[in-house]
Amino acid sequence: MDCIFCKIAEGVIPSNKVYEDEYCLAFHDINPQTPIHVLVIPKAHIVSADEVTVENSAFVTKIFEAIPTIAKQAGLVGGYRIISNCGEDACQSVKHLHFHLMGGKKLPEQMG
């Protein structure tokens, strides 16, 4: 498998980590869209939200349990947005489930 996020999770490709546990990894986006833009990925390869199942949903649960800690460690004290693109029409560029944790300024009501 040639998945860049799997390689980042395995430590093959370096990242600017802000959080890591046995289920997920959070790191700064290399092309930030907001002052603070962190990507949170499961350590298991799940292509998108369409492929979340009973067998792998614990990874998503653990991510959402970790997000408040990740947000605080990243300095997101005034609120934040969580976005996950799913599929071609949503412009999912990396075929590995990931959540954009974005903030650091007042965000517009609508993005895009």
C-alpha positions in Angstrom: 0.0 0.0 0.0 1.3 3.4 -0.9 -0.6 5.6 1.5 1.2 8.8 2.7 -0.8 8.9 5.9 0.0 5.3 6.7 3.7 6.1 6.2 3.4 9.2 8.5 1.6 7.0 11.1 4.4 4.4 10.9 7.1 7.1 11.2 8.5 6.5 7.8 7.7 10.0 6.7 8.3 12.7 9.4 5.5 15.0 10.6 5.2 17.9 13.0 3.2 15.9 15.7 1.0 17.5 18.2 -0.5 14.3 19.7 -0.1 10.5 19.4 -1.7 7.5 21.1 -2.2 3.8 20.0 -5.3 4.8 17.9 -4.5 8.1 16.3 -1.9 10.6 15.3 -2.3 14.4 15.0 0.1 16.7 13.2 0.2 20.1 11.6 -1.0 20.3 8.0 1.8 21.3 5.6 -0.7 23.6 3.7 -2.6 25.2 6.5 -5.9 26.9 5.6 -6.3 28.6 9.0 -3.7 29.8 11.6 -4.0 26.5 13.3 -4.7 23.5 11.1 -4.1 20.0 12.5 -4.8 16.7 10.7 -6.0 13.8 12.9 -5.7 10.4 11.4 -6.5 6.9 12.6 -3.4 4.6 12.7 -5.5 1.9 10.9 -6.0 2.5 7.2 -9.6 3.4 6.7 -10.2 5.0 3.3 -13.0 7.4 4.2 -16.1 7.8 6.4 -17.8 5.5 3.9 -15.6 2.7 5.1 -16.2 3.1 8.9 -17.6 -0.3 10.2 -18.3 -2.0 13.4 -14.9 -3.6 13.2 -12.9 -0.3 12.9 -15.2 2.3 14.5 -13.2 2.3 17.7 -10.5 4.3 15.9 -13.0 7.0 15.1 -14.4 7.0 18.6 -10.8 7.3 20.0 -10.1 10.2 17.7 -13.1 12.1 18.9 -12.3 11.4 22.5 -8.8 12.8 21.8 -9.8 15.9 19.9 -10.4 18.1 23.0 -6.9 17.3 24.2 -5.4 17.8 20.7 -7.3 21.1 20.3 -6.0 22.4 23.7 -2.4 21.3 23.0 -2.6 23.0 19.6 -3.7 26.3 21.2 -7.3 26.2 20.0 -8.9 27.8 23.0 -11.7 29.9 21.3 -13.3 27.1 19.4 -12.5 25.1 16.3 -14.0 23.3 13.3 -13.7 19.6 12.4 -14.0 18.7 8.7 -13.7 15.4 7.0 -13.9 15.2 3.2 -15.4 12.0 1.8 -14.9 11.0 -1.8 -14.1 12.8 -5.1 -17.0 15.3 -5.0 -15.8 16.5 -1.6 -12.2 16.8 -2.9 -10.8 14.1 -0.6 -7.2 14.3 -1.7 -5.7 11.5 0.5 -7.6 8.2 0.6 -7.1 7.7 4.3 -9.7 8.9 6.7 -8.6 12.2 8.3 -10.1 15.1 10.2 -9.1 18.7 9.7 -9.0 20.5 13.1 -9.0 24.1 12.2 -9.1 27.4 14.1 -6.9 30.1 15.6 -9.2 32.9 14.3 -12.9 33.6 13.8 -14.0 31.3 11.0 -16.7 32.1 8.5 -20.0 30.4 8.9 -19.6 28.7 5.5 -16.3 27.5 4.1 -16.0 26.9 0.3 
